[in-house]
Amino acid sequence: MSRWKRIALTLSLLVPLLPLLGGCGDEEEAAGAGVTVEVWVHAGQESERRTLEAQVARFNAQHKGKLRVDLTFIPEGSYNDQVQAAAVAGELPDLLEFDGPFLYAYVWQGRLRTLDDLLPQPLIDDLLPSILEQGRYHGRLWAVGTYDSGLGLYADRRRLEQAGARIPSLQRPWSRKEFDALLKRLAEQDPDGQVFDIKLNYAGEWYTYAFSPLLQSAGGDLIDRQTQRAVGTLDGPASVSALQTVQQWIKVGLVDPNIDDAAFTGGRVALALGGHWNYPRYHEALGDSLLLLPLPDFGNGPRSGQGSWCWAVTADSDLPHEAAEFLRFLLQPDEVLAMSEANGAVPASRRAIARSPRYREGGALRLFVEQLQGGYSVPRPRTPAYPVITAEFQQAVDRIRAGGSVQAALTAAAKAIDREIADNHGYPLVGRAREEAER
């Protein structure tokens, strides 16, 4: 077992979760193979794990022992904690996967190396703008993903037709007033009046990913992106108004609690807020009656969430070019499509999208691409304070869905976020992080 795997295994014992550590090709290493690139990834769904293992096998076979990847899976629930512990110990691998919003904290801590001189410009130019938007910080490119995410409204066409609803588009979305009126019309035709699934059973990061676009559509946000302050923005009139609307949907009984995760597939609701991962089940249940629509316009155009897991070369790696070679391999259209097929996510590159039955022009999920390419999606705040931002917002949404004051909940969250940023002096890049950004 390699040194990196021993470290990962030790770290996994620090958390009360089932270790899912595994590797690829220990036999070759023992036999004295060539250069080995150590790679850590999260142990996601089984289809993703199988696909990544196959990709590593293909890469290793191409390089015939001269360069090989050694892959370690780490439990997703404890992934960030284990990576942080390894970073403190100075024992990170060469190539690291992590959830996009954590990027900025890793950069600030000086844990990553920039990719600008490691990836060829044609490859960078082929990536979706949302991938680059998530991966850039302080003017440099630090991370890229092989896929992005999609958020929208799934709808039952037959129920909308019965309610006399107009089918919206990105160019002509439902307004907030029009959407509220539609929910009421649908409720009049529904036995229990619950016609909308907003995935209240998901909780956690879902709150930030799914509901912050409504704030942004209304003219608010989680923080002011220029001043890096939350007070006056997160608890400003626009943000408060957006979440008061959501709270009202819940209060008057328009929202299905979705405890069994079957509100939409079981036909209890006509509309469901959801992501790309919902499509297979939804299409199986509704067939040609399934529609994918943009979120309603709360005043400043429809908005959507974006961002997912991404890859970065660590600052301590002695093999940055070799690590980047594997990353370039993963970004080839065939490999991007293989992972997209495994997890259903939006392919990260335009060349791959053009070959994807679901995401190319006319594909069932083309809306997700149009949102990511057209500036309708908004990255979660690019700041090392993001873990605090999302935690505080999640607590606020919990209070709001329980009937608490929207203004009070958002003000408490905004103040806590601003304290965090002030305590860290706005998170300036210093030391190794600054040197890397200026390199």
C-alpha positions as CSV (number, residue, x, y, z in Angstrom):
1,M,0.0,0.0,0.0
2,S,1.4,3.4,-0.9
3,R,2.2,6.2,1.6
4,W,-0.7,8.3,0.4
5,K,-3.1,5.4,1.0
6,R,-1.8,4.8,4.5
7,I,-2.4,8.5,5.2
8,A,-5.9,8.4,3.8
9,L,-6.7,5.2,5.7
10,T,-5.5,6.8,9.0
11,L,-7.6,9.9,8.4
12,S,-10.7,7.8,7.7
13,L,-10.5,6.3,11.2
14,L,-11.0,9.8,12.6
15,V,-14.5,10.0,11.3
16,P,-17.5,7.7,12.2
17,L,-18.2,6.7,8.6
18,L,-17.6,3.5,6.7
19,P,-14.2,3.8,4.9
20,L,-14.5,3.4,1.1
21,L,-10.8,3.6,0.4
22,G,-9.6,1.7,-2.6
23,G,-6.9,1.8,-5.2
24,C,-6.0,0.9,-8.7
25,G,-3.0,-1.1,-9.7
26,D,-1.0,-1.7,-6.5
27,E,0.6,-4.6,-8.2
28,E,2.3,-2.4,-10.8
29,E,3.7,-0.1,-8.1
30,A,5.1,-3.1,-6.2
31,A,6.8,-4.2,-9.4
32,G,8.7,-0.9,-9.7
33,A,6.6,0.8,-12.3
34,G,7.6,4.3,-13.6
35,V,6.4,7.7,-12.3
36,T,3.2,7.4,-10.2
37,V,0.7,10.2,-9.8
38,E,-1.3,10.0,-6.6
39,V,-5.0,11.1,-7.0
40,W,-7.7,11.5,-4.3
41,V,-11.4,11.5,-5.2
42,H,-14.7,11.4,-3.4
43,A,-16.5,8.0,-3.3
44,G,-19.6,9.2,-5.0
45,Q,-22.3,7.0,-6.6
46,E,-21.2,3.6,-7.8
47,S,-21.5,4.5,-11.5
48,E,-19.1,7.4,-11.0
49,R,-16.6,5.2,-9.2
50,R,-16.7,2.5,-11.9
51,T,-16.3,5.0,-14.6
52,L,-13.3,6.7,-12.9
53,E,-11.7,3.3,-12.3
54,A,-12.1,2.5,-16.0
55,Q,-10.6,5.9,-17.0
56,V,-7.6,5.3,-14.8
57,A,-7.1,1.8,-16.4
58,R,-7.3,3.3,-19.9
59,F,-4.8,6.1,-18.9
60,N,-2.4,3.6,-17.4
61,A,-2.6,1.3,-20.3
62,Q,-1.8,4.1,-22.7
63,H,1.4,4.9,-20.8
64,K,2.6,1.3,-20.5
65,G,4.1,1.7,-17.0
66,K,6.1,4.9,-17.7
67,L,3.4,7.0,-16.1
68,R,0.6,5.7,-14.0
69,V,-2.2,7.0,-11.8
70,D,-2.8,5.6,-8.3
71,L,-6.4,6.3,-7.3
72,T,-7.7,6.6,-3.7
73,F,-11.4,6.9,-2.9
74,I,-12.4,8.7,0.3
75,P,-15.9,8.8,1.8
76,E,-17.9,11.7,0.5
77,G,-19.4,12.7,3.9
78,S,-15.9,13.2,5.5
79,Y,-14.0,14.2,2.3
80,N,-13.4,17.8,3.1
81,D,-12.4,17.1,6.7
82,Q,-9.9,14.5,5.6
83,V,-8.4,16.7,2.9
84,Q,-8.0,19.6,5.4
85,A,-6.3,17.3,7.9
86,A,-3.9,16.0,5.2
87,A,-3.2,19.6,4.1
88,V,-2.2,20.6,7.6
89,A,0.1,17.6,7.7
90,G,1.6,18.5,4.4
91,E,0.5,15.2,2.9
92,L,-1.8,16.0,0.0
93,P,-1.6,13.9,-3.2
94,D,-0.6,15.3,-6.6
95,L,-4.1,15.7,-8.0
96,L,-7.1,16.4,-5.8
97,E,-10.9,16.4,-6.5
98,F,-13.2,18.6,-4.3
99,D,-16.6,20.3,-4.4
100,G,-16.2,23.6,-6.3
101,P,-17.2,26.1,-3.6
102,F,-14.3,24.8,-1.4
103,L,-11.8,25.9,-4.0
104,Y,-11.3,29.4,-2.6
105,A,-10.4,28.2,0.9
106,Y,-7.8,25.8,-0.5
107,V,-6.3,28.6,-2.6
108,W,-6.2,31.0,0.4
109,Q,-4.5,28.4,2.4
110,G,-1.8,28.0,-0.3
111,R,-2.7,24.4,-1.0
112,L,-3.1,24.6,-4.8
113,R,-1.0,25.4,-7.9
114,T,-2.4,27.4,-10.8
115,L,-3.4,25.6,-14.0
116,D,-2.8,28.4,-16.5
117,D,0.6,27.0,-17.7
118,L,-0.4,23.3,-17.2
119,L,-3.5,23.1,-19.5
120,P,-3.3,24.1,-23.2
121,Q,-5.3,27.1,-24.2
122,P,-7.5,25.3,-26.8
123,L,-8.6,22.9,-24.1
124,I,-9.4,25.8,-21.7
125,D,-11.3,27.6,-24.5
126,D,-13.4,24.5,-25.1
127,L,-14.8,24.5,-21.5
128,L,-18.1,25.9,-20.5
129,P,-17.9,29.5,-19.2
130,S,-19.4,28.3,-15.9
131,I,-16.6,25.8,-15.4
132,L,-14.0,28.6,-15.8
133,E,-16.0,31.0,-13.7
134,Q,-16.0,28.6,-10.8
135,G,-12.3,27.7,-11.3
136,R,-10.9,31.2,-11.5
137,Y,-9.9,33.2,-8.4
138,H,-7.7,36.3,-8.1
139,G,-7.3,36.3,-11.9
140,R,-5.8,32.8,-12.1
141,L,-7.3,29.4,-13.1
142,W,-6.9,26.9,-10.2
143,A,-9.4,24.2,-10.9
144,V,-11.6,22.7,-13.6
145,G,-14.3,20.1,-13.6
146,T,-15.3,17.5,-16.2
147,Y,-19.0,18.2,-15.7
148,D,-21.3,21.0,-14.4
149,S,-24.8,20.9,-12.8
150,G,-28.2,21.9,-14.0
151,L,-31.2,23.4,-12.1
152,G,-34.7,24.0,-13.4
153,L,-38.4,23.3,-13.0
154,Y,-39.7,19.9,-14.1
155,A,-43.3,20.0,-15.1
156,D,-46.1,17.6,-16.1
157,R,-47.3,18.9,-19.5
158,R,-50.8,17.5,-19.1
159,R,-51.4,19.2,-15.8
160,L,-50.1,22.6,-17.2
161,E,-52.4,22.2,-20.2
162,Q,-55.4,21.5,-18.0
163,A,-54.6,24.7,-16.0
164,G,-54.3,26.7,-19.2
165,A,-50.7,27.5,-18.5
166,R,-48.3,29.2,-20.9
167,I,-45.1,27.2,-21.5
168,P,-42.2,29.5,-20.6
169,S,-38.7,29.8,-22.1
170,L,-35.5,31.4,-21.0
171,Q,-36.4,34.4,-23.2
172,R,-40.0,34.5,-21.9
173,P,-40.0,33.0,-18.4
174,W,-42.9,33.0,-16.0
175,S,-42.9,36.2,-13.9
176,R,-43.3,35.8,-10.1
177,K,-46.9,37.0,-10.4
178,E,-47.7,34.7,-13.2
179,F,-46.1,31.7,-11.4
180,D,-48.0,32.4,-8.2
181,A,-51.3,32.6,-10.1
182,L,-50.4,29.3,-11.8
183,L,-49.7,27.5,-8.5
184,K,-53.2,28.6,-7.3
185,R,-54.9,27.4,-10.4
186,L,-53.1,24.1,-10.2
187,A,-54.1,23.8,-6.5
188,E,-57.8,24.3,-7.4
189,Q,-57.6,21.1,-9.5
190,D,-55.6,19.1,-7.0
191,P,-57.2,17.0,-4.2
192,D,-54.9,18.3,-1.4
193,G,-53.8,21.5,-3.0
194,Q,-50.1,20.6,-2.8
195,V,-48.8,21.1,-6.3
196,F,-45.1,22.0,-6.0
197,D,-42.1,20.0,-4.8
198,I,-39.1,22.2,-3.8
199,K,-37.2,19.2,-2.3
200,L,-37.6,20.0,1.3
201,N,-36.4,16.5,2.0
202,Y,-33.0,17.4,0.6
203,A,-31.9,20.2,3.0
204,G,-28.2,21.0,3.5
205,E,-26.4,22.4,0.5
206,W,-29.5,22.0,-1.5
207,Y,-30.9,25.1,0.2
208,T,-28.0,27.3,-1.0
209,Y,-27.9,25.8,-4.5
210,A,-31.6,25.9,-5.2
211,F,-32.9,29.0,-3.4
212,S,-30.0,31.5,-3.8
213,P,-30.9,31.8,-7.5
214,L,-34.3,33.1,-6.4
215,L,-32.6,35.8,-4.4
216,Q,-30.4,36.7,-7.3
217,S,-33.4,36.8,-9.7
218,A,-35.1,39.2,-7.3
219,G,-32.0,41.5,-7.2
220,G,-30.5,40.1,-4.0
221,D,-27.7,37.7,-3.2
222,L,-25.9,35.8,-0.5
223,I,-23.3,38.5,-0.3
224,D,-22.4,41.6,-2.2
225,R,-19.9,40.3,-4.7
226,Q,-17.9,43.6,-4.8
227,T,-17.7,44.6,-1.2
228,Q,-17.8,41.0,0.2
229,R,-20.4,42.0,2.8
230,A,-23.6,40.2,3.5
231,V,-25.4,42.8,5.6
232,G,-27.6,44.9,3.3
233,T,-27.6,42.2,0.6
234,L,-28.5,38.8,2.1
235,D,-30.9,40.7,4.5
236,G,-31.8,43.4,2.0
237,P,-35.4,44.0,0.6
238,A,-34.9,41.9,-2.5
239,S,-33.6,38.8,-0.7
240,V,-36.2,39.1,2.0
241,S,-39.0,39.4,-0.5
242,A,-37.8,36.3,-2.4
243,L,-37.8,34.1,0.6
244,Q,-41.1,35.5,1.9
245,T,-42.6,34.2,-1.3
246,V,-41.1,30.8,-0.7
247,Q,-42.3,30.8,2.9
248,Q,-45.8,31.8,1.7
249,W,-45.9,28.9,-0.7
250,I,-45.2,26.6,2.3
251,K,-47.6,28.4,4.6
252,V,-50.7,28.2,2.4
253,G,-50.1,24.5,1.6
254,L,-48.9,24.7,-2.0
255,V,-45.7,22.7,-1.3
256,D,-45.6,18.9,-0.9
257,P,-43.2,17.9,2.0
258,N,-41.9,15.1,-0.3
259,I,-41.0,12.9,2.6
260,D,-40.9,9.8,0.4
261,D,-39.1,11.6,-2.5
262,A,-42.0,10.6,-4.7
263,A,-44.1,13.8,-4.9
264,F,-43.4,14.3,-8.6
265,T,-42.9,10.7,-9.8
266,G,-46.0,9.6,-7.9
267,G,-48.2,12.3,-9.6
268,R,-49.0,14.2,-6.4
269,V,-47.6,17.5,-7.8
270,A,-47.4,19.1,-11.2
271,L,-44.2,21.0,-10.7
272,A,-40.8,20.1,-9.1
273,L,-37.7,22.1,-8.5
274,G,-34.8,19.9,-9.4
275,G,-31.4,19.2,-10.9
276,H,-30.0,17.1,-13.8
277,W,-29.8,14.1,-11.5
278,N,-33.6,13.9,-11.3
279,Y,-34.2,13.5,-15.0
280,P,-33.9,9.7,-15.4
281,R,-36.5,8.9,-12.7
282,Y,-38.8,11.8,-13.9
283,H,-38.6,10.7,-17.5
284,E,-39.3,7.1,-16.6
285,A,-42.4,8.2,-14.7
286,L,-43.8,10.8,-17.1
287,G,-42.3,10.0,-20.5
288,D,-43.2,12.5,-23.2
289,S,-45.3,14.5,-20.7
290,L,-42.2,15.7,-18.9
291,L,-41.1,19.3,-19.5
292,L,-37.9,21.0,-18.3
293,L,-38.4,24.7,-17.7
294,P,-36.5,27.7,-16.3
295,L,-37.1,29.0,-12.9
296,P,-39.6,31.9,-12.7
297,D,-38.3,35.5,-13.1
298,F,-38.5,37.3,-9.7
299,G,-37.7,40.7,-11.4
300,N,-34.2,40.5,-12.8
301,G,-34.4,37.6,-15.2
302,P,-34.4,33.8,-14.4
303,R,-31.4,32.5,-12.6
304,S,-30.0,29.0,-12.0
305,G,-27.5,27.3,-9.8
306,Q,-24.2,26.0,-11.2
307,G,-21.0,24.3,-10.0
308,S,-19.9,20.8,-9.0
309,W,-16.9,18.7,-8.2
310,C,-13.6,19.8,-9.8
311,W,-9.9,19.0,-10.1
312,A,-6.8,20.8,-9.0
313,V,-3.0,20.2,-8.8
314,T,-1.7,20.6,-5.3
315,A,1.1,23.1,-4.5
316,D,3.2,20.4,-2.8
317,S,3.2,18.0,-5.8
318,D,6.6,17.1,-7.3
319,L,4.7,16.0,-10.4
320,P,2.5,18.9,-11.5
321,H,2.9,18.3,-15.2
322,E,2.3,14.6,-14.9
323,A,-0.8,15.3,-12.8
324,A,-2.0,17.8,-15.4
325,E,-1.5,15.1,-18.1
326,F,-4.1,12.9,-16.4
327,L,-6.4,15.9,-16.0
328,R,-6.0,16.6,-19.7
329,F,-6.9,13.0,-20.4
330,L,-10.1,13.3,-18.3
331,L,-11.1,16.4,-20.3
332,Q,-11.0,14.6,-23.7
333,P,-14.5,14.5,-25.2
334,D,-14.7,10.7,-24.9
335,E,-13.9,10.8,-21.2
336,V,-16.1,13.7,-20.5
337,L,-19.0,11.9,-22.1
338,A,-18.2,8.7,-20.2
339,M,-18.6,10.5,-16.9
340,S,-21.7,12.4,-18.1
341,E,-23.2,9.1,-19.0
342,A,-22.4,7.8,-15.5
343,N,-23.9,10.7,-13.5
344,G,-26.2,12.5,-15.9
345,A,-24.4,15.8,-15.4
346,V,-23.8,18.5,-18.0
347,P,-20.6,17.8,-20.0
348,A,-17.9,20.4,-19.3
349,S,-16.7,20.9,-22.8
350,R,-18.5,22.2,-25.9
351,R,-17.1,19.3,-28.1
352,A,-18.6,16.8,-25.7
353,I,-21.9,18.6,-25.5
354,A,-22.2,18.5,-29.3
355,R,-22.0,14.7,-29.1
356,S,-24.3,14.3,-26.1
357,P,-27.9,13.1,-27.0
358,R,-29.4,14.8,-24.0
359,Y,-27.4,18.1,-24.0
360,R,-26.8,18.9,-27.7
361,E,-29.2,21.1,-29.7
362,G,-32.7,19.6,-29.4
363,G,-31.7,17.4,-26.5
364,A,-34.1,16.9,-23.6
365,L,-31.7,18.7,-21.1
366,R,-30.5,21.4,-23.5
367,L,-31.9,24.1,-21.2
368,F,-29.2,23.4,-18.7
369,V,-26.5,24.1,-21.3
370,E,-28.2,27.3,-22.4
371,Q,-28.3,28.5,-18.8
372,L,-24.7,27.8,-18.2
373,Q,-23.6,29.3,-21.5
374,G,-25.9,32.3,-21.5
375,G,-25.1,33.8,-18.2
376,Y,-28.2,32.7,-16.4
377,S,-26.4,30.6,-13.9
378,V,-24.6,32.2,-10.9
379,P,-21.6,30.7,-9.1
380,R,-21.8,30.4,-5.4
381,P,-19.7,33.2,-3.7
382,R,-16.1,32.9,-4.6
383,T,-14.6,33.5,-1.2
384,P,-12.9,31.3,1.5
385,A,-15.8,32.3,3.7
386,Y,-18.2,30.1,1.6
387,P,-18.4,27.3,4.1
388,V,-19.7,29.8,6.7
389,I,-21.9,31.5,4.2
390,T,-23.7,28.3,3.2
391,A,-24.0,27.1,6.8
392,E,-25.6,30.3,7.9
393,F,-27.9,30.4,5.0
394,Q,-29.0,26.9,5.6
395,Q,-29.8,27.7,9.2
396,A,-31.8,30.7,8.0
397,V,-33.8,28.7,5.6
398,D,-34.6,26.1,8.3
399,R,-36.0,28.9,10.4
400,I,-37.9,30.4,7.5
401,R,-39.5,27.1,6.4
402,A,-40.6,26.6,10.1
403,G,-42.5,29.9,9.9
404,G,-39.9,32.2,11.5
405,S,-39.4,35.9,10.5
406,V,-37.6,36.0,7.2
407,Q,-36.0,39.4,8.0
408,A,-34.7,38.2,11.4
409,A,-33.4,34.9,10.0
410,L,-31.5,36.6,7.2
411,T,-30.2,39.4,9.3
412,A,-28.7,37.0,11.8
413,A,-27.1,35.0,9.0
414,A,-25.7,38.2,7.4
415,K,-24.1,39.4,10.6
416,A,-22.5,36.1,11.3
417,I,-21.1,36.0,7.7
418,D,-19.7,39.5,8.0
419,R,-18.0,38.7,11.3
420,E,-16.3,35.7,9.7
421,I,-15.0,37.8,6.9
422,A,-13.9,40.6,9.1
423,D,-12.1,38.2,11.5
424,N,-10.0,37.1,8.6
425,H,-9.4,40.6,7.3
426,G,-11.3,39.9,4.0
427,Y,-9.1,36.8,3.2
428,P,-6.2,38.5,1.4
429,L,-3.8,36.2,-0.4
430,V,-0.6,36.1,1.6
431,G,2.6,34.1,1.7
432,R,2.6,31.0,-0.5
433,A,-0.9,31.7,-1.9
434,R,0.1,35.1,-3.1
435,E,3.3,33.9,-4.6
436,E,1.5,31.2,-6.5
437,A,-1.2,33.7,-7.8
438,E,1.6,36.1,-9.0
439,R,3.8,33.4,-10.4
